[in-house]
């Protein structure tokens, strides 16, 4: 597994878990119970979005580095 793939996976997982945890915290503050299906949905949807953004950023950085050489 190359460095880019690891970065995309780790970025997606961490971003998704942090976002879903914050949303679960807001639900808890509002007096709602923990809903595992919603937590999993938040992790997967936001994680996929962050993974795509990480991939895009890595691609742009590598293009920038190649142009500067």
FENCORFEN-V488668 format. One line per field, one symbol per residue. burial: 1 if it has 16 or more other ideal C-beta (glycine too) atoms within 10 Angstrom, else 0. A space follows every 10 residues. Layout:
burial = ???
This chain:
burial = 0000000100 1100110011 0011000000 0000000010 0110011001 1001100100 000000000
